[in-house]
């Protein structure tokens, strides 16, 4: 899915990201961020640690593949949180 579809989908489904913040415009080293950004011609899905510092989970040539992975990661996180409740 494209970025716009992704944003609509997570809003409509009210996915619980827990303590993570979603960032889609830049790679950051702020703590507890998950995101996707076009960087140097590649779509990069990334995450940051609790104490900061980012790492790239996966890189894609196509936007839809990157946002599909990001959605799956958020859905998995949401389902784990819902299961614990």
C-alpha positions in Angstrom: 0.0 0.0 0.0 1.1 3.6 -0.5 1.7 6.0 2.3 -1.7 7.6 2.1 -3.5 4.3 2.2 -1.4 3.2 5.1 -2.3 6.4 7.1 -6.0 5.9 6.4 -5.8 2.2 7.4 -4.1 2.7 10.7 -6.5 5.5 11.6 -9.6 3.5 10.7 -8.4 0.4 12.5 -7.2 2.5 15.5 -4.0 0.4 15.8 -2.3 0.6 19.3 1.4 1.3 18.8 2.0 1.2 22.5 4.9 3.5 23.5 6.1 3.9 19.9 5.8 7.1 17.9 5.2 6.9 14.1 7.6 9.0 12.0 7.2 9.1 8.2 9.2 12.1 7.1 12.8 11.4 8.3 15.0 8.9 10.0 15.5 9.9 13.6 17.5 8.7 16.6 14.8 9.8 19.1 13.8 6.9 21.5 10.9 4.6 20.7 10.2 5.5 17.1 9.0 3.3 14.3 8.8 4.6 10.7 9.2 4.5 7.0 11.0 7.0 4.8 12.4 7.5 1.3 16.1 7.9 1.9 18.7 7.9 -0.9 16.3 6.3 -3.4 15.3 3.5 -1.1 12.2 3.1 1.1 13.6 2.3 4.6 11.5 0.8 7.4 13.3 1.7 10.7 13.0 1.5 14.4 14.8 3.2 17.3 15.8 1.8 20.7 14.5 2.9 24.1 17.7 4.9 24.6 17.9 6.2 21.1 19.7 5.2 18.0 18.0 3.8 14.9 18.4 0.7 12.9 17.0 -0.2 9.5 14.7 -3.2 9.6 14.4 -3.5 5.8 15.0 -1.5 2.6 12.8 -1.6 -0.5 12.7 -0.2 -4.0 8.9 0.1 -3.9 6.9 2.2 -1.6 4.0 -0.3 -1.3 6.4 -3.1 -0.1 7.8 -0.8 2.6 4.4 0.3 3.9 3.1 -3.2 3.8 5.9 -4.3 6.1 5.4 -1.3 8.4 1.7 -2.1 8.6 2.4 -5.8 9.4 4.8 -4.7 12.2 2.2 -2.3 13.7 -0.6 -4.9 13.4 1.6 -7.5 15.1 2.4 -5.1 17.9 -1.3 -4.1 18.3 -2.4 -7.8 18.4 0.2 -8.5 21.1 -1.0 -5.6 23.2 -4.6 -6.6 22.7 -3.9 -10.2 23.7 -2.3 -9.1 27.0 -5.2 -6.8 27.9 
